[in-house]
Amino acid sequence: MSRRPGAAQAPDAPVKPPMALHTRLMLAVFAIVAAILIVVSVVTGVILNNVLTGQVDSRLREATSALTGQFGITMLDGTAGEQLERTRASPGMLLVIDSPFTGATGAVVGNDYDRYTLSDAQIEGLLSAIDGTEGLTTVTISGLGQFRVMGIPSQGGEPVAALGMSTAAEKLTLQQMFWSIGLATVGGMLLLGVATSGIIRRGLRPLRRVAATATRVSRQRLDQGDVRIAERVPAEEADPATEVGRVGAALNTLLDHVEDSLSARQRNEETMRRFVADASHELRTPLASIRGYSELSLRDGTLSEGSRQSLQRIEAQSQRMTGLVEDLLLLARLDEGHELVYDMVDLRQVVVDAVGDQAMAGMEHDWGAEVGEEPVLVAGDRARLTQVVTNLLANARTHTPEGTSVTVSLATTGEGSQTRAILTVDDTGPGIEPEIQATLFTRFARGDVSRARKTGGSGLGLSIVKAIVDAHHGEISVDSRPGATRFIVSLPAKPHAVRDSSPSHQNG
C-alpha cells in the first residue's frame, strides 16, 4: 500500500440529543390544557365579578331609594351616623352627608352593626372622588377598602350626600373562587399527567416494539456469509389499519426484501467463489506446463539471445501468474472453511524466522523483533500463520523507503480461556492515507493506482492475511499516522503456554 501523511480532522462539536416523542406529546398536551384552563379561569372571573358587582349596585340603588323616599335628603339635619341608625342600615353600608346644619359627616356600618365615624380625610377623599361623576362608581377609601358609591344630589343638582356599599364580601367570594379553581387546576393537571402519560406510553408501545425489532436487526452481521433475518414485527403490531401498524408492516416488507437480496447475494458469492476456485485449479496445470516448457527450452544451447530473453520473460510472467492463481485459490478455499491444518504453533519461532528471512531480502531496512524467552503457542496452521507474518513484513518492506525501521513484537494478554497472543508490526514509514485504511484489507485494494510491480502488487496480500486471521478466530487492525504505522493481530492462545517474561531483542 502507498503511504503518505493524512490530514487530521477536528472532532465534531457535541450535539444536544433531541427530545423524545413521549416528552414532546406530554408537553404539548400540558401546554394546550393549561392555556384552556387559564382562559376559562379569566373569563369565569370576569363574568362572576360583573355579576357580583351588579348585585351590589342593585342593593345600593334600593337603599338609596329607600333613604331619599323616607327622609327627603334635602331636609336632613342629622349627622350621617344618626341617619344610618334610623334606617337600620346593614353592615358595609357607608353614608356621607354635607349638610348646612351639621357640616360634612360620614359613617360606616361595621360587621357588628355599630356605626363608625369617618375621618375628615376619608370624607374629603370620597366627596372629591364622586365630584362630577354620574351614577355608580367604585371608590377606594383609605383604611376601609373598596366601595360602590352613588351620589345623592340636592334640588340644585349638586351632590349633598353619598351612599356606598362595601365590595369586601364580593372580593372574598372571587378570591375563594380563584383558590378553588387553582387547586382544582393543579389536581387536574396531576391527574392529566398520569392519565396522559399512561395513554401515550400505551399508544407508543407498538412503535417501541417496531424500533426494538429494527435495533436487533441492525446489530446483526449482514455483510458476509449466509444471512437469515429471523426478526419480524409481531402480527398484532403490523396491522395496516393503524398508523403504527403500517410502519410495522412496512418494516416487515423491507426485511423480507433485504433477506431475499442477501440470499441472492450469497448465492452469487458462492457461484463466484466456486468459479474462482475451479478456474484457479484448472489454470495451475497449463501454467505449470508453460513454466516447464520454458525451462526446458532455455536449456537449448542453440537459442538466439532474443529467443532466450523472450523465454525468460515467459517464465517470469508464468511464475507471477502462478502466484496470483495460488492466492485466489487460497482465498476461495479459506472462504469455504478448507485449507487449514491445525497444530500447535509457536508464534515466537515463526516471528524470529520471518524477520530473519526479511532481513536478508530487504537489507536496506532496519529489522527488529521483540519476543519473550518462553514460547507462545496457538492452535493453527503453521504455514498459514507464517504467511501472515511474512505478508505483513513484505508489505512494510515494499511500501516504505530505505532506512525505515520495522519491528515485530509478540506479547500476551488475558488469563485462562481469555488469553490472546498479540502480534504487532510497527514501521516508521510515511503512513497510510486515511481513505485507504478503510479498505486496506479488501481484496484487490491498491494504494498505488499505477499498478507498478514494485509498489502495486496484486492487491491480495493483506486480504489473504485477514482471511487467515479470521479463519483462526482472530482479529486484525491497523493504526497509522505519519512516521508510525502499526498492524495488530490478535489470536487465541493456549493458557498453559503463557508466561510473564521480559522481551528480548533480536535485530536483523
N, C-alpha and C positions, 0 to 999 in steps of 0.2 A: 504493500500500500504506500502511496505517496504521502508525504507528511509536510506540513507547514504550519506556522502558528495560527491559531484560531482566535477570532475576536471574542473577548469576554462580553457577556450580556448582563446588563443591570437587572437585579431582581425586581420582579413585579411588585407594585405597591399593594398592600393588603386591601382586600375588597370586603366591604361590610356584607355579611350574608343577608339575603332577602328575608322578609318577614313571612312566616308560614301562612298558608291559606286559612287554616283554622283560626289563627290570631287575627288575620285581616277581616274575616267574616264576623268574629266576635266584636271587634272594634267598630265595624260598620253598623251592626245591629244596635250596639250600645249608643253610638252617636245619634242614630235616627230616633230611637226611643227616647233618649234624653232630650233631644230637640223638641219632640212632640209633647213630652211632659212639661217642659218649660213653657211652651206656647200655651198649652191648656191651663197651666197654673196662672200665667199672667192674665189670660182672658177671663178666667174664673174670678181672679182677684178684682179686676176692673169692674166686672158685672156686679159682683157682690158689694163692692164699695159703692157703686151707684145706687143699688137697691137700698142699702143701709142709710146712705145719705138722703135718699128720697123719703124714707120713713121718718128720719129726724126732721126734715123740712115739713112734712105733713103734721107732725106733732107740734112743731113750732108755730105753724100758721093757726092751728086750732087754739093754742094757748094765747096767741096774740089777739085772735077774735074774741075769745072769752074775756080777756083783760080789758080791751078797749070798749067792749059792749057793756060790761058791768059797771065800770067806773067812769068812763069818759076821760081819756088820758089828759085832755086839756084842763081839766078841773082838779087834777090830782094836787093834793097839798101835803101828802105824807112822803116819807123817805122810801127808797127802794126796798129796804128791809121790811117796812111796815106793809107795803103793797104785797110783797111776796107772802107775808104772814097771813094777810086777809084772803089771798087767793089760794092758800094751801098748796103752794107750788110743789112739784115733785123734785126729787134730788137731781142735781145737774142743771137746774134752770137758773138763769142769770138775768138780772134786771138793772138797768142804769137809767136814772131819771135826771133831767136837767130842768128843775122847777124854779120859778122865781121866788118861791116861798122857802124851799128847803135847800136850794142850791143843787149842785151836781152830786148825786149819791148813787151808790151801787151796792148790790149784794148778790150772793150766790147761795143756793141751797146745797148743803152737803149731803153725803150719803146717810147721815144720821138725822136728816130733816131739819137741822139747825141752819140758821142764816148767818153767813159770814160776810162782813162788810169789806167792800173793795177799797183798795188804797187810791189816793188821788192819781198816782201814776197809772194804775190799771184802768181807772175810769177815763183818763185823758187819752190813753192809747186806744181804747175801744171806740170812743167817740170820733177820734181822728181817723180810724180805720173805716168807719161807716159813713164818713162825711162825703157827700157827693155820690154815693152808691145807691142803687135802687134794688129792691128785692132782697134776697138772701145772699149772704156772703160768709166766708169762713175766716175767722179771726183767731189768731193765737195770742192769748193773754198770758203775760209772764207769771209763772207760779201756778197757773190753773190749767193750761193746756189749750186745746183747740175747741172752739165753739162755733156753731152755726148761729148767725146773728141776723135779726131783722129790725130795721129802723122803724119807729112809730112816729110819723110826722104830726105836727100840730095843724091847726086850721090854716096857718100861713104857709104850710108846706115844709118848714124846717123841722128836722127830727128833734124831738124833745125827750125821747126815750128810746131805749133799745132793749129788745128781749132776745135772749140767747139760750141755747141748749147745748150741753157738753156732748162731744162725739167720742168720749173715752170708751164707752161701752161698745160702740161700733168698731173702734180701733182694736179693742181687746178681742172682739169676735174675728176680725181679719187676721190678727196675729195667731189666734188659735187655729184658724183655717190653714194658714200657711205652714204652721208647725205640723199640722196633721198631714197636709199634702207632702211636706218634706219627708216626714217619717215614712209615709206610705210609698213615696218615690224610692227612698233608699231600700226599703224592704222589697219593693217590686223589682228594683234593678238587681238586687242579690238573687232573688228568685229567677229573674230573667236570665242572669248569668249562668246559674246552674242548669236551668232548662235548655237554654240555647247551646251551651257547651255540650250537653249530652246529645242534643238533636244533631248538632253539626258533626260531632265525633261519630255518631251512628251513621249519618249521611255520607261521611268521608271514608268510612271503614272499607267499602268496596274499592275506593280509589287507592287506599293504602295497600290493600292486597294486590292490586294491579302493580303498584310501584314495587312491592316486595318481590313479586314474580319477575319483573324486569331486572331488579337488582341481582337476584340469584342467577339469571341468565347472563348478565354482564360479567359475573365472576367466573363463568365457565370458559375454559380454553376452547376457542373456536378457530384458531389459526392453523391447526395441523391435526392430522390423524382422523380417524373415523368418528365424526361428531354426531351425537344424538341429543337433541334438546327435549328432555322429558318434562320440563316445567311448562305449565299452562295455567292461565287464569281459570279458577273454578267456574263451572257452567252457570251457577247461580249469580256470579258476579260478571257474567258476559252476556247479559240479556240485552239485545238490541233495542228493547222498548224503553230503556232508561239511558240517560246521558252517560253515566259512568259505565253502564253495561256496554254501550257502544265502544267506549275506549278499550274495555277488556276484550270484546270480540275482535276489534281491530288488532290488538296486540297478539291474540291467538293466531289470527290470519297471518300477521307478519312473521311470527315464529314458525308457522308451517312453511311459509315461503323460504325463510332463512334455512330451515332444516333441509328442505328439498335442494336448495342451492349448494349447501355444504356437502350433501350426499353426492350431487353431481360433480362438485369439485374433487371430492375424494375419489370418485370413480375415474375422473380424468387423470388425477395424480397417479393412481395405481396403474392405469394404462400407460402413462408416460414412463413410469418407473420400470415397468416390465419391458417397454420398448428400449429404454436406455440400457437396461441390464442385458437384454438379448442382443442389441446392436453392439454393445461393448464386447460381449462374449464372442460374437461372430467376427468382430474386427480383429481380435487377438491373433487368430490363425493367419489371415493374409498379411498382417503387419509382421508377424514372425517370419513368414516366408520372404517378404521383401527384405527384411534385415539379413536373413540367411543368404539369399541370392546376392545381396550387395557385398556381404563379407566374402563370399566365395569368389565373386567377380574381381574383387580387389586383389586377390592372390595371383591373378593372371599377370605375369611379368611383361606381356606384350602390349598392355594397355597404354594408350597415349596419356599425356599429362592431363589434357582436357577431360577425357573419359574418366580418369581416376578421380579428379575433383568432383565431377558430376555424381559418381557413385558414392563418394564420401558425403556429399550433401544429401543424397537419397537416404543413406544410412543414418545420418544425424536427424533428419526430419522424421524418419520412421521411428527412431528412438523417442523423439519428443511426442509423436502421435501415440506411441505405445504407453507412455507415461500418462497422457491425458485420458486414454481409454481405461487404463487401470484405475485412475482416480474416479472416473464416472462409474465404473463397475463397483468400486468400493463403496461409494455413496449409495448406490442403489441397493446393495446388499445390507448396508447398515440401516437403511430405511425399512427394510423388511425384517430387521432383527437378526440377521445372519452375520457371518464373517468373524465373530469374536470367539476366541478360545480362552476361557477363563483359567487363571492360575494365580498363585501368589507372586506378586511382582514387587521387587524392592525399588521404589522410586529413586532412592538415593543413588543406586548404581546406574540407573537409567540416566539421571541428570549428569553424573560425572562422565559417562561415556559420550553422551550427546555433546556436552561442552567441549570435550577433548577433540571430537570429530570436527566441530565447527571452528575450533581454534586453528586447526590445520587448513581448513578450507578458506577461512577468512582471516588471514594473518594481519590484515590492515586494521582490524578491530581489536579492542581490549576486552578479553573474555574473562569471566569470573564465575565461581559457584560458591554459594553459602549453604552448606548442608551439615547436618549433625553427624556425630560419630556412630549413632545407632541406626539400624535400617528402619525404613518406613514402608510397611507392607500394605498393599491394596490388592483387592481381588479384581483381576482384569487380564486383558490380553497384552502381553509384554510387547509384542511387535507394534501394536496399535498405539500403546502409550508411548513407546519410543518415537513413533511417528508424530505424536502430539508435540513432544518436546523439540524434535528436530524441525518440524514445520515452524514453530514459534521462533526458534533461533534463526532459521533461514530467512524468515520474514524480517527479523531485525537486521540481519546482515545485508539483505538486499536493498532495504529501503532507508538505510541510514548512511551518512557519509563516512569516509575513512576516519579512524581515530575515535569513533563512538565507543563508549563503554557499554557492554551488555553483561548483565549479572543475573544469574538464575538462583533463586532462593527456594528452600524447601523447609516447611515448618508444619506443625500440627496444632490443632485446636480442639476443644471439647473433651469430653470424657465418655467412657462406656460406648454405647451404641451411637452416640452423637459425635464420636471422634472423626475428624476430617483432616486429610492431608491438603495443605495449601502450597501450591506451586506458583511462583511469581517469576516473570521475565521482565526485567527493567532495562531500559536503554536511555541514553542521554541524547537521542536524536532530536530532530526539529519538531516532532509531534505529529499527530494525525488531525486532519481537519475535522471540525465538529460535525459537519454534514455527512462525512464519510463514516464516522463512528457508528451512526445509527444502522448502517447496512454493512458493517465490516465483516460479519460472519455469513452474509448472504452469498449464495452460490453465484459465481461469475461476477462478483463485485470487484471493481477495479478502482484504485485511486489514481492510476496513471492511464488516462484515456488514450495515450499513444500506442498502448499495447506492445511496447518495446520488449524484447526478450529479457533484458536485464532487469527492468523495473516493472514491467506489466504483469508477466506471469499469466497463468490460465484463469486466475480468479477462483480457484478451488481449494487452495491451501488452507485458509482459515475456516472455510466451510467444512472441510474434512476434519479439522481439529474439533470444531463444535460438535459434529456428528459423533465422533469417537467419544468425546467427553459426555455427551448426552447418553450414549449407549452404556456408559459406565455409571449412570445415575449421578453425574457430577454437574458442575456449573462453570461457566467461563465468562469473564467480563473484561473490559478494557477501560483504563483511565489514562487520558493523555492530555498533555499540555506542552507548550514549547520547552524543550530541554528535559522532559521527563515523561516517558510512556511506560505503562505497566499493564501487562496481561496477567490476570489472576485466574488460576484453575483450582477448583475445589473438588476433591474426590473423597468418597467414604474410605476410611482407613480402619485397619484392624486394631482394636484397643490394646491387645497384649503386645503389639509391636511398637507401641509409642512410649518413648521415654523422654523426659525433660533433659535436654543436653544442649550445651552451647554450640553454635555453629562453628565449623571450621572453614577456612577459606582456601579455595584452590583457584589459581589463576592460570589461564591459558595464554 
